[in-house]
Structures are given as structure tokens and as C-alpha cells.
Amino acid sequence: MIDLNVDEVLHAPVRLRIMAVLAEIGEQDRISYPRLQELLDITSGNLTSHLRRLEAAGYVAQTKKFVKRTPVTEIRLTRRGRLELETYVEQLRAFVARMDENKARTESAVQHTEIR
């Protein structure tokens, strides 16, 4: 059996999508809350919940400010978040490679058995 030992915070589909969007923007850049919500096509409550979890893990940072008396929330990926995402992707790649190796061994064993 092959174990997939990955960060459960990142493994949730919505949180992974959030991290992927944030990884695409520049390292020092931020994205507004409404724009992130629009890109992900999720509800405000869902986004808020997942951002809280990512922020608690230290993977994202939120900045709240006022622009012309209007509250604005901006989100960015932290250095730790970027490193954890890279580690997560490498773990997935290794997992898939192990699956491919096992599949090839199994197919080879089946072919070898059928030839006899």
C-alpha cells in the first residue's frame, strides 16, 4: 500500500485552489478578497472559512485597510505558504511516481505469468 502523507491543510480542494491562485501572483503582490472570490467562484462564507484555516497555519496573510472609507481586504501567500505548497506538490509527484512504478511492476508480473 502506498501512503499519501501530505499536509491536510493544503489537501482540501478549496484551500488548494486558493493557494494555487496566490502562487500565481508575484511573491510580494496581493489580491483583493472580492477578486479571489470571483476567481474561485465560491461563497464569501466558504472563502472566509478556508482563509482562516490557511492563515492559522501561517500560509496566507490578510491585510485589512480602508480606501476612500471603504474596507478592503487583501490576501497574499506567505513565504512559509509558498514553501509548503512546493513541498505538497513534490509529495504528490512522488506519490504518482510510486503509483506508476507499482502499476508497471504489476503489469510486468501479469504479462510474465500469462506467458508461462
C-alpha positions in Angstrom: 0.0 0.0 0.0 1.3 3.5 -0.9 0.7 6.1 1.8 0.0 9.7 0.7 1.4 11.6 3.6 0.6 15.3 2.8 -0.3 18.4 4.6 -4.1 18.1 5.4 -4.5 21.9 5.5 -3.4 22.1 1.8 -5.1 18.9 0.7 -8.6 20.3 1.0 -9.7 21.1 -2.6 -10.8 24.7 -1.9 -7.7 25.6 0.1 -5.5 24.1 -2.6 -7.2 26.2 -5.2 -6.7 29.3 -3.0 -3.0 28.5 -2.7 -2.7 27.9 -6.4 -4.2 31.3 -7.3 -2.0 33.1 -4.7 1.1 31.2 -6.0 0.4 32.6 -9.5 0.7 36.2 -8.5 4.0 37.8 -7.6 5.7 37.0 -4.3 5.1 40.4 -2.9 1.7 41.0 -4.6 -1.7 40.8 -3.0 -5.1 40.0 -4.3 -8.3 41.6 -3.1 -10.9 39.4 -1.4 -13.6 40.1 -4.0 -11.3 39.2 -6.8 -10.2 36.0 -5.2 -13.8 35.1 -4.5 -14.6 35.8 -8.1 -11.7 33.7 -9.5 -12.7 30.7 -7.3 -16.4 31.1 -7.8 -17.2 30.3 -4.1 -19.4 32.0 -1.5 -18.0 34.6 0.9 -18.6 32.4 3.9 -16.7 29.5 2.3 -13.8 31.7 1.3 -13.6 33.3 4.8 -13.6 29.9 6.5 -10.8 28.5 4.3 -8.7 31.7 4.6 -8.9 31.5 8.4 -7.6 28.0 8.3 -4.7 28.9 5.9 -3.9 32.0 8.0 -3.9 30.0 11.2 -1.3 27.7 9.6 0.8 30.7 8.6 0.3 30.0 4.8 -1.5 33.3 4.0 -1.6 36.8 5.4 -4.6 39.1 5.2 -4.2 42.9 5.3 -7.3 45.0 6.1 -7.3 48.7 5.3 -9.6 51.5 4.1 -9.6 53.0 0.7 -11.8 56.1 0.5 -13.6 54.9 3.6 -14.3 51.5 2.1 -12.9 48.5 3.9 -10.5 46.5 1.6 -9.1 43.1 2.4 -6.0 41.9 0.5 -4.6 38.4 0.7 -1.1 37.2 -0.1 0.9 34.0 0.2 3.5 34.0 2.9 7.0 32.6 2.4 6.1 29.7 4.5 2.9 29.1 2.5 4.9 29.1 -0.8 7.4 26.6 0.6 4.7 24.4 2.0 2.8 24.4 -1.3 6.0 23.5 -3.2 6.6 20.6 -0.7 3.0 19.5 -1.1 3.3 19.4 -5.0 6.6 17.4 -4.7 4.9 14.9 -2.4 2.1 14.5 -4.9 4.6 14.0 -7.7 6.4 11.3 -5.7 3.2 9.6 -4.9 2.1 9.5 -8.5 5.6 8.2 -9.5 5.3 5.4 -6.9 1.9 4.5 -8.3 3.3 4.4 -11.8 6.1 2.2 -10.7 3.8 -0.2 -8.9 1.5 -0.3 -11.9 4.4 -1.1 -14.2 5.6 -3.9 -11.9 2.1 -5.3 -11.6 1.6 -5.3 -15.4 5.0 -6.9 -15.9 4.2 -9.6 -13.4 0.8 -10.3 -15.1 2.5 -10.5 -18.5 5.2 -12.7 -17.2 2.5 -15.0 -15.6 0.4 -15.1 -18.9 3.5 -16.1 -21.0 4.1 -19.2 -18.9 
